[in-house]
Amino acid sequence: MTDSSYGSDVLAPKDFDPWPDRQVHLEWGVTGAALAAERGDAVAVVDVLSFSTTMSIACARDFSCLVYSGAEIAGLGGPEAAGVRLGARPLSKKRSTAPGTVSLSPASILRAEPGQRVLFTSLNGAAVVSAAAAAPAVVVAGPRNATAAAAVLAGQLDDGLARRVTVIACGEQWSSVSPGTGGVRPGVEDWLGAGLVCRELRALGLVLSTEARIAADAWATPDDLRECVSARELVAAGFTEDVDLALAVDADATVPVREAGDPSGRLFVGRPKSS
C-alpha cells in the first residue's frame, strides 16, 4: 500500500502559482502548453526537428496550415476524411515522398507548389498546438524564424493579447530511439531552440523567468545541435537536408501565427515580424 501523504509537507499551498511574474517563461510539452493557455498566456510552440521548421517554411511559402493532433484527426475519420472536411491536403504518412507531395519533411515543403492549404499533424508539435487551443495567441517558432517570432510575440504583448509569453519546448517521443517505449523525453534541440527565441525576446527588452533565462544563456551556435539524438536519427534515416534546414537560423522572416477569427481555431498563416 502506498502512503499518499509521504512528502506532503513540501507541497505548495493551493494559491501558489509556479508560473513566475515575468514577461517570458519556458515550459515543456502538452501539459505546459495547456497550463499556459489556462493562464491566458501567448504560447510559442518549439519543435525544431521538424514540426516548427516545416511550418515555418510552409508559411514563408504562403501555405495555409491547419494544425490538429493525431487524436483529433482520428476523431475526424482519419487524414483523408479530415482533409475533405477541412478542405485541406493532408500530409503524406511517409516522410520520404515524391516531388510535389508534402510531408513532415521540411525539404518536401520547400519543393512543393506554394500557396497550398494543408492539414498538418505531428506527434509532438501538433499535440502541443492542440493543448494550447484556449490560449489567446499561438505561434510556431524555432531557430529558423527566431528573430521574427520574437518580434511577433512582443507585438502581441504590446497589443494586449496577453501579459506573458510561455515558450514551449515540445520534447521527443522515446519510441523514436527505443521502439515500444512510451512517453516523451526532453529534447535538447527544443530546449535550445526555445532558448534562442527567449534570447531574442530579451533583446527586445522583455524580462525572462529563471527557466527562460537559463535556456537563453545556453544557446551558442546551431552546430551544437548537429550531434544531438534527434539530428543523428534523421541523418541516419537519410534526412540530412531536413537537419540543415532546421538549423538555418533566421532563414525565414515570417512566422506561423494562428489566424484570429478563423472558425476552426487551428489555421496558421505567415505573418512578417512587423505585424
Order of alpha helices (4+ residues) and beta strands (2+ residues): beta-alpha-beta-alpha-beta-alpha-alpha-beta-alpha-beta-alpha-beta-alpha-beta-beta-beta-alpha-alpha-alpha-alpha-beta-beta
